[in-house]
């Protein structure tokens, strides 16, 4: 299992990083969601021929679904 260093260690020193397991990072991303965007341009001789704009939303179904109202008895 891979370990990456993306989360800050404390609010006092945001430049200090601690190792985070990839599973924990994926759990955080799926709980809150993330949007990935990108642009691709195909050009020949500085003439734009094709431009593609991409957007992807990555989240769990639970993060996207509205909460169900509570049943009253």
Buried (B, 14 or more C-beta within 10 A) or exposed (E): EEEEEEEEEEEEEEEEEEEBEEEBBEEEBBEEEEEEEEEEEEEEEEEEEEEEEEEEEEBEEEEEEEEEEEEEE
